[in-house]
């Protein structure tokens, strides 16, 4: 049971690292343009791998699997959050700093909650999956009525 909790803790820290990296790079590079997204996702994967590795190492477990589990989790979280930030920025009229502060606060809250209560990470992953899936569904419906028949 302790191994599962340690894995959940690592997952939560990796997701938080992915969210934070994507947000910081969107803020530093001035938006969610394609180069900022790619750099943010790459650095999120590195940060997530290191966070998962550190969580397993701190629990005195074999830590190297954390490198291979944390990288995709953080990259996925960064990809989802990039879409959320882009959508919020479009609706908010360009107040990226405020959006970034809210998202960074959520990432810090997730990291703290995962460290104290590890199963929270599973709920966070489920929430990210739901947000990512609902955004993808809305994107598919967006242009549905605009087909031209000739």
BELNOR-V184573 format. One line per field, one symbol per residue. ss: DSSP state (@ for helix, = for strand, . for the rest). burial: # if it has 9 or more other C-alpha atoms within 8 Angstrom, else .. A space follows every 10 residues. Layout:
# BELNOR-V184573
ss: ???
burial: ???
This chain:
# BELNOR-V184573
ss: .@@@@@@@@@ @@@@@@@@@@ @@@@@@@@.. ...@@@@@@@ @@@@@@@@@@ @@@@@@@@.. ....@@@@@@ @@@@@@@@@@ @@@@@@@@@@ @@...@@@@@ @@@@@@@@@@ @@@@@@...@ @@@@@@@@@@ @@@@@@@@@@ @@.@@@....
burial: ....###### ########## #######... ##...##.## ########## #######... ..#..##### ########## ##..##.##. .....#..## ..##..##.# #.###..### ##.##..#.. ##........ ..........
